[in-house]
């Protein structure tokens, strides 16, 4: 496989990586903006699509609170889509690895599909399956962008010849659990089940709800999922300390993961205790996306650290590069 051009300066070699990192941050912002729309129940504040009141940018849209939330979300989404296309073009011109180029095309397809799902939610008046699919695809798109940010770091090895392995094997399962928990949360939000159990930490004053409905069931499953995620994050942190704590690329995301899961549980409790107040309800989704991205960074860095002795010295800084 072809090496990057020796004429490339460190700054130009790092530029696509930095752009991908910035794009990943913008995707988290986009997901948070979408959560604000849901929290305010403003999904139909702009009733047409792809235009907004028949215009690309309706006059004085920022003066009406719910229109500001919905149209602002659309503007951020459009910007993210253009940035994703720009990154794909950039990688096709500069990136020697075919699989990375293909990954960028998958990201473009994902963001366009996400826009279509967003339009369908409006045109069909927020159907739950489409809204949940919209939320789930947003998280998958974030994972694609985060992966591109990690593998375009200059410290990520370009050479073949390594074998698969994981320095922190539990990290991949933690990432999967966080994604599943986010999907449960999306179902709960879009079926209006966030207050199906109105107290916390108990459920109707008991450990197990004394009666059941779909809303209570999905809400209780989300709470149980939170316990699983916390357990997996703690297990990941312990595994990282035992196997690769000397490497900053593992240590930093592991510590951040532990911090974020504590913040996330606190926000989840506040959502219930405040009766789904807009601020904790919105930030809860944004922190969830950040938690997923952090776990994925740790997973990818762990995989490179366990990819064979020949490239271990390079893989040790791969995930660290993704955070720079």
C-alpha positions in Angstrom: 0.0 0.0 0.0 1.3 3.4 -0.9 2.9 5.6 1.8 1.9 9.2 2.0 4.0 11.5 -0.1 7.4 12.3 1.5 6.9 15.9 0.4 3.9 16.3 2.7 4.7 18.6 5.6 3.5 17.6 9.1 0.9 20.4 9.0 -0.6 19.3 5.7 -0.5 15.6 6.7 -2.5 16.5 9.8 -5.0 18.9 8.2 -7.6 16.2 7.1 -7.4 14.7 10.6 -8.0 18.1 12.2 -10.9 18.8 9.9 -12.4 15.3 10.7 -12.1 16.0 14.4 -13.8 19.4 13.9 -16.5 17.7 11.9 -17.1 15.1 14.7 -17.6 18.0 17.2 -20.1 19.6 14.7 -22.0 16.3 14.5 -22.3 16.2 18.3 -23.6 19.8 18.1 -26.0 18.7 15.4 -27.3 15.8 17.6 -27.7 18.2 20.5 -29.6 20.7 18.4 -31.9 17.9 17.3 -32.5 17.0 20.9 -33.4 20.6 21.6 -36.1 20.4 18.9 -37.5 17.2 20.5 -37.3 18.7 24.0 -39.2 21.8 22.9 -41.6 19.6 20.8 -40.8 21.9 17.9 -40.4 19.2 15.2 -43.4 20.6 13.3 -42.6 24.3 13.9 -41.5 24.4 10.3 -44.2 22.3 8.5 -42.6 22.0 5.1 -39.4 20.3 3.8 -36.8 20.7 2.3 -37.7 24.4 2.3 -38.7 26.3 5.4 -42.0 28.2 4.9 -41.1 28.0 1.2 -37.7 29.6 1.6 -34.2 28.5 2.1 -33.9 31.0 5.0 -37.2 32.5 6.0 -37.1 36.1 7.3 -36.9 36.7 11.0 -36.9 33.0 11.8 -34.7 33.6 14.8 -37.4 35.7 16.5 -39.8 32.7 17.1 -38.5 30.3 19.7 -39.6 26.9 18.2 -38.9 28.0 14.6 -35.5 29.1 15.7 -34.9 25.6 17.2 -36.1 23.7 14.1 -34.7 25.9 11.4 -31.4 26.3 13.3 -31.2 22.5 13.4 -31.7 22.4 9.6 -29.0 25.0 9.1 -26.5 23.0 11.2 -27.5 19.8 9.4 -26.9 21.5 6.0 -23.5 22.7 7.1 -22.5 19.3 8.4 -23.6 17.7 5.1 -21.4 20.1 3.1 -18.5 19.5 5.4 -18.9 15.7 5.1 -18.8 16.0 1.3 -15.8 18.3 1.5 -14.0 15.7 3.7 -14.8 12.9 1.3 -13.4 14.9 -1.7 -10.3 15.8 0.3 -9.7 12.2 1.3 -10.2 11.0 -2.3 -7.5 13.5 -3.4 -5.0 13.0 -0.6 -5.6 9.7 1.1 -3.8 6.6 -0.3 -5.9 4.0 1.6 -8.9 2.8 -0.4 -10.9 1.7 2.7 -10.6 5.2 4.2 -11.9 6.7 0.9 -14.8 4.2 0.9 -15.5 5.0 4.5 -15.9 8.7 3.6 -18.4 7.8 0.9 -20.4 5.7 3.4 -20.4 8.8 5.6 -21.7 11.0 2.7 -24.5 8.4 2.1 -25.3 8.3 5.8 -25.6 12.1 6.1 -27.8 12.3 3.0 -30.0 9.4 4.3 -30.2 11.3 7.6 -31.4 14.4 5.9 -34.1 12.3 4.1 -35.3 10.7 7.3 -35.4 14.2 8.9 -37.6 15.4 6.0 -39.9 12.3 6.4 -40.4 13.0 10.1 -41.8 16.4 9.1 -43.8 15.4 6.1 -45.4 12.4 7.9 -46.0 14.3 11.2 -43.3 12.7 13.4 -44.0 8.9 13.0 -42.2 7.1 15.8 -40.3 4.5 13.6 -38.9 7.2 11.3 -38.0 9.5 14.3 -36.2 6.6 16.1 -34.4 5.7 12.8 -33.4 9.3 12.4 -31.9 9.3 15.9 -30.1 6.0 15.5 -28.6 6.9 12.1 -27.3 10.1 13.6 -25.3 8.1 16.1 -24.0 5.8 13.4 -23.0 8.8 11.3 -21.1 10.1 14.3 -19.3 6.8 14.7 -18.2 7.0 11.0 -16.9 10.5 11.4 -15.1 9.7 14.6 -13.5 6.6 12.9 -12.2 8.9 10.1 -10.9 11.3 12.7 -8.9 8.5 14.4 -7.5 6.8 11.3 -6.4 10.0 9.6 -4.2 10.9 12.5 -0.5 11.0 11.3 0.4 8.6 14.0 -2.1 6.0 12.7 0.0 3.4 10.8 -0.5 3.2 7.0 1.4 -0.1 6.5 -0.3 -3.5 6.3 1.1 -6.5 8.1 -0.4 -6.2 11.6 -2.7 -8.8 13.2 -5.9 -8.0 15.0 -5.9 -7.6 18.7 -7.3 -5.5 21.6 -5.3 -4.1 24.5 -8.6 -3.3 26.2 -11.0 -5.9 24.7 -14.0 -4.9 26.9 -14.0 -1.5 25.3 -15.7 -2.7 22.1 -18.6 -4.2 24.1 -18.9 -1.0 26.1 -19.3 0.9 22.8 -22.0 -1.5 21.7 -23.8 -1.2 25.0 -23.8 2.6 24.9 -25.2 2.5 21.3 -28.0 0.2 22.4 -28.7 2.4 25.4 -29.0 5.4 23.1 -31.5 3.6 20.9 -33.6 2.7 23.9 -33.5 6.4 24.9 -34.6 7.4 21.4 -37.6 5.0 21.6 -38.4 6.5 25.1 -38.2 10.1 23.9 -40.2 9.6 20.7 -42.9 7.6 22.4 -43.2 10.3 25.1 -42.3 7.8 27.8 -39.7 10.0 29.6 -42.0 10.4 32.6 -43.8 7.1 32.4 -42.0 6.4 35.7 -42.3 9.8 37.5 -39.9 9.2 40.4 -36.2 8.5 40.7 -34.3 6.4 41.8 -37.3 4.2 42.6 -40.1 3.3 40.3 -43.5 4.3 41.8 -41.8 4.0 45.2 -40.5 0.5 44.5 -37.5 -1.2 43.0 -39.7 -2.9 40.3 -42.7 -1.1 38.9 -45.9 -2.5 40.4 -47.8 -2.2 37.1 -46.7 -2.1 33.4 -47.5 -0.5 30.1 -45.4 0.0 27.0 -44.1 3.3 28.3 -43.3 2.0 31.7 -41.5 -1.0 30.2 -39.3 1.0 27.8 -38.5 3.6 30.5 -37.6 0.9 33.0 -35.5 -0.9 30.3 -33.6 2.4 29.8 -32.9 2.6 33.5 -31.6 -1.0 33.6 -29.6 -0.2 30.5 -28.0 2.7 32.3 -26.8 0.3 35.1 -25.3 -2.0 32.4 -23.5 0.9 30.7 -22.1 2.2 34.1 -20.9 -1.3 34.9 -19.3 -1.7 31.4 -17.6 1.7 31.7 -16.1 0.8 35.1 -14.9 -2.5 33.7 -13.3 -0.8 30.8 -11.6 1.7 33.1 -10.3 -1.2 35.2 -9.1 -3.1 32.1 -7.4 0.0 30.7 -5.5 0.5 34.0 -4.3 -3.1 34.0 -3.3 -3.4 30.4 -2.4 0.0 28.8 -2.5 2.7 31.4 0.9 4.0 30.5 -0.4 5.0 27.1 -2.1 8.4 27.1 -4.2 7.4 24.1 -5.9 4.9 26.3 -5.7 6.6 29.6 -7.3 9.9 28.6 -10.4 8.5 26.9 -10.8 6.0 29.7 -10.8 8.7 32.3 -13.1 10.9 30.2 -15.5 7.9 29.8 -15.7 7.5 33.5 -16.4 11.2 34.0 -19.0 11.4 31.2 -21.0 8.4 32.5 -21.3 10.0 35.9 -22.5 13.2 34.3 -24.9 11.3 32.1 -26.5 9.4 35.0 -26.9 12.7 36.8 -28.6 14.3 33.8 -30.9 11.3 33.4 -32.0 11.7 37.0 -32.6 15.4 36.4 -34.7 14.8 33.4 -37.2 12.9 35.6 -36.9 15.1 38.7 -37.4 18.3 36.7 -40.3 16.9 34.7 -38.3 16.8 31.4 -37.0 20.4 31.7 -35.5 21.5 28.3 -31.9 22.0 29.5 -31.2 18.6 31.1 -33.3 16.8 28.5 -31.3 18.3 25.7 -27.8 18.1 27.3 -28.5 14.4 28.2 -28.7 13.5 24.5 -25.5 15.5 23.7 -23.5 13.9 26.5 -24.8 10.5 25.4 -23.3 11.1 21.9 -20.1 12.3 23.4 -19.9 9.2 25.6 -20.4 7.0 22.5 -17.7 8.9 20.6 -15.2 8.6 23.5 -15.8 4.9 23.9 -15.2 4.4 20.1 -12.0 6.4 20.3 -10.8 4.1 23.1 -11.9 1.0 21.2 -10.0 2.0 18.1 -6.9 3.0 20.1 -7.1 -0.3 22.0 -7.3 -2.2 18.8 -4.2 -0.6 17.4 -2.3 -1.2 20.6 -3.0 -4.9 20.3 -2.2 -5.2 16.6 1.2 -6.8 16.9 4.6 -5.9 18.2 5.9 -4.5 14.8 3.5 -1.6 15.0 2.9 -1.4 18.7 5.1 1.7 19.1 2.9 3.5 16.5 -0.4 2.3 17.7 0.3 3.5 21.2 -0.3 7.1 20.1 -3.1 6.5 17.6 -6.0 7.3 19.8 -4.1 10.2 21.4 -3.7 11.7 18.0 -7.5 11.6 17.5 -7.9 13.8 20.6 -5.4 16.4 19.5 
